[in-house]
Amino acid sequence: MKTIKLSLMAMSIATVLTTVPASAASRDHINIVGSSTVYPFATVVAETYGNKSGKKTPKIESTGSGGGMKLFCAGAGIDTPDITNASRRIKMSEFKKCQKNGVKDIVEVQIGFDGIAIANAKSAPEFKLTRKDIFMALAKEVPGKEAGKLIANPYKTWKDVNPSLPATKIEVLGPPPTSGTRDAFAELALEGGCKKFDWIKQIKSDSKAAKKAGDKAKAKELKHKYKAICHTIREDGAYVEAGENDNLIVEKLTKNPNALGVFGFSFLDQNSDKVKGASVDGVAVTFDTVADGSYPVSRPLFFYVKKAHVGKVPGIKEFVAEFTNEEAWGDEGYLTDKGLIPLSEEKRKEIAKNAKDLVPLDLKAE
């Protein structure tokens, strides 16, 4: 009888264990997803953290900023990522999705800056672009001769866009819509050129005026119209989606000197023997011009931490501490060797403290 009771007890325990959700099981390594631009920085930090701590090196996937946010915001269980990298700030829509799915406390860590390079092969002609050139070359629709009217983009060569540019076919290799680099490129380069047309810029002003007047529907309609004009890239082959692998774009440029590529400054910096960056609005893309903000196509870089996973997955606080260590992201840190443009010392101190204290992001309060 005693043997039977023990057997039944063992079976009961086994049943309980097998019915515990997978998300409740512990994990011995950190899972990180997100931006291909932040990926090389996160990888170096992960390796350093692993060597220093003796713990397992975090597993990092390059999914693109948008793809990473989707995975990160899917839920709070530890079958979801602990950290997501982003080459742009989290969108309000993503923040709301996180909240809806139970990801309540998100810690935002800005790690530095990056410029978006428009580059070509070392052997190719030099390009001196303006943001207006970029918009006119790559937008799906552009202003025609009739004021206030758009036409399907008719331009075939860069010389068609601007007589001072080479007479080569417009062919730009760049990231897909899931990429933070694509989002930032659309906002900084395309929209920067789009706003040079007064009647388009007025649409944005009218949207703000409608919002201020309390007409939310009109404001939303005008905002959508403005964004559709300024952010929509042509789909006739002039822009080629080349995936999330920026190194692959670099390799393709070396094989095709007529093409231009769009990727983060760090990849330009690391492949300066193969490719060179175009100037934009008269400013060359360099470490200094990105750092001082004079290069017009630059953006901040981030990673986001799921606070609920701290203490459940070992090493998250230590990994964050390594990333926000002066030896890593400081002016002379090992990440600057990889092309990261550091924040000011004052800003680094502020962000490092908030990261250490795991202060949650509150977009509604901003």
C-alpha positions in Angstrom: 0.0 0.0 0.0 2.8 2.4 0.9 4.5 1.7 -2.4 1.3 2.4 -4.3 0.8 5.7 -2.4 4.4 6.7 -3.2 3.9 5.8 -6.9 0.7 7.8 -7.1 2.4 10.8 -5.4 5.3 10.6 -7.9 2.8 10.5 -10.8 1.0 13.5 -9.3 4.2 15.5 -9.1 5.2 14.5 -12.6 1.8 15.7 -13.9 2.1 19.1 -12.2 5.6 19.5 -13.6 4.6 18.7 -17.1 1.6 21.0 -17.0 3.7 24.1 -15.9 3.7 26.5 -18.9 7.0 26.6 -20.9 7.1 30.4 -20.1 7.5 29.6 -16.4 10.6 27.5 -17.0 13.9 29.2 -16.4 16.4 30.2 -19.1 20.1 30.3 -18.6 20.9 32.9 -21.3 19.7 36.3 -22.4 17.7 36.5 -25.6 18.1 39.7 -27.7 16.5 40.6 -31.0 16.2 43.7 -33.2 18.2 46.2 -35.2 20.8 45.1 -37.6 22.6 48.4 -37.0 22.8 47.9 -33.3 23.6 44.2 -33.7 27.5 44.5 -34.1 27.6 46.7 -31.0 25.4 44.4 -28.9 27.5 41.4 -30.1 30.8 42.9 -28.9 29.2 43.7 -25.5 27.7 40.3 -25.2 31.0 38.6 -25.8 32.7 40.9 -23.3 30.0 40.2 -20.7 30.3 36.5 -21.3 34.1 36.6 -20.8 33.9 38.8 -17.7 31.0 37.0 -16.0 31.6 33.4 -17.0 27.9 33.2 -17.8 26.5 32.1 -21.2 27.0 34.7 -23.9 23.6 36.2 -24.8 21.9 34.9 -28.0 21.4 37.8 -30.4 19.2 37.8 -33.6 19.3 40.5 -36.2 15.6 40.8 -37.0 15.4 44.6 -37.8 14.0 47.2 -35.4 10.3 46.6 -36.4 10.7 42.8 -36.3 12.4 43.0 -32.9 9.6 45.2 -31.5 7.0 42.7 -32.7 8.7 39.8 -30.9 9.5 41.9 -27.8 6.0 43.2 -27.4 4.3 39.8 -28.0 4.1 39.1 -24.3 5.9 39.1 -20.9 6.6 35.3 -20.6 10.3 34.3 -20.8 9.6 32.5 -24.0 9.7 36.0 -25.4 12.9 38.2 -25.9 14.4 40.0 -22.9 15.9 42.8 -24.9 15.3 44.4 -28.3 17.7 46.6 -30.2 16.4 49.6 -32.2 18.0 52.1 -34.6 15.1 54.4 -33.9 13.0 55.2 -30.8 10.0 52.9 -30.0 6.8 54.0 -31.7 3.7 54.9 -29.7 1.9 52.1 -31.5 4.5 49.6 -30.4 4.5 50.9 -26.9 0.7 50.5 -26.7 1.0 47.0 -28.1 3.5 46.1 -25.4 1.2 47.5 -22.7 -1.8 45.6 -24.2 0.2 42.3 -24.2 1.3 42.6 -20.6 4.8 44.1 -21.2 4.2 46.9 -18.7 7.6 48.1 -17.6 10.1 48.8 -20.4 13.5 50.3 -19.8 14.8 52.5 -22.6 18.6 52.8 -23.0 20.0 55.1 -25.6 23.5 54.0 -26.4 24.8 56.6 -28.9 24.3 58.0 -32.4 24.7 56.6 -35.9 24.7 58.3 -39.3 22.9 56.8 -42.2 25.4 56.6 -45.1 24.5 56.7 -48.8 27.5 55.1 -50.2 29.0 53.5 -53.3 32.1 51.6 -54.4 35.5 53.2 -54.0 36.0 53.0 -57.7 32.7 54.7 -58.5 32.2 58.5 -59.1 31.7 60.7 -56.0 28.2 61.7 -55.2 27.3 65.1 -53.7 23.6 64.8 -52.9 21.0 67.0 -51.3 18.0 65.6 -49.4 15.9 67.0 -52.2 17.9 64.9 -54.7 17.3 61.8 -52.6 13.6 62.4 -52.4 13.2 63.1 -56.1 15.2 60.0 -57.0 13.4 57.6 -54.7 9.9 58.8 -53.9 7.0 56.9 -55.5 5.4 60.1 -56.5 7.0 63.5 -57.0 5.8 67.1 -57.7 5.2 67.7 -61.4 5.2 70.9 -63.4 1.6 71.7 -62.3 1.6 73.3 -58.8 0.2 71.1 -56.1 0.1 68.0 -58.2 2.0 64.7 -57.9 3.1 62.4 -60.8 4.5 58.9 -60.8 8.3 59.2 -60.5 9.7 59.6 -64.1 13.4 59.8 -63.3 15.6 57.1 -64.6 19.1 58.5 -64.0 20.7 60.7 -61.3 21.4 63.3 -64.0 17.6 63.5 -64.6 17.2 64.5 -61.0 20.0 67.0 -60.9 22.2 68.0 -63.9 25.3 68.1 -61.7 25.0 64.4 -60.8 26.4 61.4 -62.8 24.3 60.1 -65.7 24.1 56.7 -64.1 20.9 54.7 -63.6 19.1 55.2 -60.3 19.8 52.0 -58.4 19.8 52.1 -54.6 20.2 49.0 -52.4 18.6 49.5 -49.0 16.9 47.9 -46.0 13.2 46.6 -46.0 10.3 48.2 -44.2 11.0 46.2 -41.0 14.3 48.0 -40.6 14.8 51.0 -38.3 17.4 52.2 -40.8 14.6 52.3 -43.4 12.3 54.3 -41.0 15.0 56.7 -40.2 16.1 57.1 -43.8 12.5 57.9 -44.8 12.1 60.4 -42.0 15.5 62.1 -42.2 16.5 61.9 -45.9 13.3 61.5 -47.9 11.1 63.8 -45.7 14.0 66.2 -45.4 13.8 66.6 -49.2 10.1 66.5 -49.4 9.7 69.5 -47.1 11.6 71.6 -49.6 8.3 71.9 -51.5 6.3 74.6 -49.7 2.9 73.1 -50.7 3.8 69.7 -49.2 5.2 71.3 -46.1 1.9 73.2 -45.7 0.0 69.9 -45.4 1.9 69.1 -42.2 1.3 72.6 -40.9 -2.4 72.2 -41.7 -2.5 68.9 -39.8 -1.0 70.5 -36.7 -3.5 73.3 -37.0 -6.4 70.9 -37.3 -5.2 69.0 -34.2 -4.9 72.2 -32.2 -8.5 73.1 -33.3 -9.8 69.8 -32.0 -10.5 68.3 -35.4 -8.7 65.0 -34.8 -10.2 63.3 -37.9 -8.9 66.1 -40.2 -5.5 66.1 -38.5 -5.2 62.4 -38.9 -6.2 62.5 -42.6 -3.7 65.3 -43.4 -0.9 63.6 -41.4 -1.5 60.4 -43.4 -1.5 62.3 -46.7 1.8 64.1 -45.8 3.5 60.8 -44.7 2.3 59.0 -47.8 3.9 61.6 -50.0 7.1 62.0 -48.1 7.8 58.4 -47.0 6.6 56.1 -49.8 9.5 54.7 -51.8 9.1 53.8 -55.5 8.6 50.2 -56.4 9.8 50.1 -60.0 13.2 48.7 -59.4 15.1 51.9 -58.6 15.1 51.0 -54.9 16.1 47.4 -54.2 15.2 45.9 -50.8 18.5 44.1 -49.9 17.5 42.6 -46.6 18.7 43.3 -43.0 22.3 42.3 -43.7 24.3 45.5 -44.2 27.5 43.7 -44.9 25.7 42.1 -47.9 24.9 45.5 -49.3 28.6 46.5 -49.0 29.6 43.3 -51.0 27.0 44.1 -53.7 28.3 47.6 -54.1 31.8 46.4 -54.7 30.4 44.2 -57.5 28.2 46.9 -59.0 29.9 50.4 -59.0 26.8 52.0 -60.5 24.7 51.3 -57.5 24.4 53.2 -54.2 23.7 51.6 -50.8 21.9 52.8 -47.6 23.3 51.6 -44.3 24.6 52.7 -40.9 27.8 54.7 -40.6 29.5 51.9 -38.6 29.4 49.7 -41.7 30.9 52.5 -43.8 33.6 53.0 -41.2 34.5 49.3 -41.1 34.5 48.9 -44.9 36.3 52.2 -45.8 38.6 50.2 -48.0 35.7 49.1 -50.2 33.1 51.9 -50.1 32.8 55.6 -49.7 30.0 57.9 -48.5 28.2 60.6 -50.4 28.0 64.0 -48.9 24.5 65.2 -48.1 23.6 68.9 -48.2 27.3 69.7 -48.5 28.3 67.7 -45.4 30.5 64.6 -45.5 29.4 61.6 -43.3 32.2 61.3 -40.7 32.5 60.4 -37.0 32.7 64.1 -36.2 29.8 65.3 -38.3 27.5 62.7 -37.0 28.6 63.4 -33.4 28.0 67.2 -33.7 24.7 66.8 -35.6 25.9 68.7 -38.7 25.4 65.6 -40.9 21.7 65.7 -41.7 21.0 62.0 -41.9 21.9 60.8 -38.4 19.8 59.2 -35.6 20.0 57.9 -32.1 20.4 54.1 -31.3 18.6 52.3 -28.4 18.0 49.0 -26.7 14.9 48.2 -24.6 14.8 45.9 -21.6 11.8 43.9 -20.3 12.0 44.7 -16.6 9.8 41.7 -15.7 12.5 39.4 -16.9 15.2 40.8 -14.6 15.7 38.3 -11.8 14.0 35.5 -13.9 16.7 35.3 -16.6 20.2 35.5 -15.1 22.6 38.3 -16.1 20.3 41.0 -17.6 21.4 43.7 -15.1 25.0 42.7 -15.6 24.7 42.9 -19.4 23.0 46.3 -19.2 25.8 47.5 -16.8 28.5 46.3 -19.3 26.8 48.2 -22.2 26.6 51.4 -20.1 30.1 51.1 -18.8 32.6 53.8 -19.9 34.9 51.1 -21.1 32.3 50.2 -23.6 30.3 53.3 -24.7 32.6 56.0 -23.5 34.6 58.4 -25.7 37.5 56.0 -25.8 35.4 52.9 -25.3 35.7 49.7 -27.3 32.4 50.4 -29.1 33.8 53.6 -30.7 36.3 51.3 -32.5 33.2 49.6 -34.0 31.8 53.0 -35.2 29.5 54.0 -32.4 29.2 57.7 -32.0 29.1 58.3 -28.2 26.7 60.5 -26.3 28.0 63.4 -24.2 29.5 62.4 -20.8 26.6 64.1 -19.0 24.0 62.2 -21.0 25.8 58.9 -20.5 25.8 59.4 -16.7 22.0 60.1 -16.7 21.2 57.2 -18.9 23.5 54.8 -17.0 21.8 55.7 -13.7 18.3 55.2 -15.1 19.4 51.9 -16.6 20.9 50.7 -13.3 17.7 51.6 -11.5 15.6 50.1 -14.2 13.4 53.2 -14.5 10.5 52.3 -16.8 9.8 54.4 -19.9 6.5 56.4 -19.8 5.8 57.8 -23.3 2.5 59.2 -22.1 4.3 61.6 -19.7 6.4 63.0 -22.5 
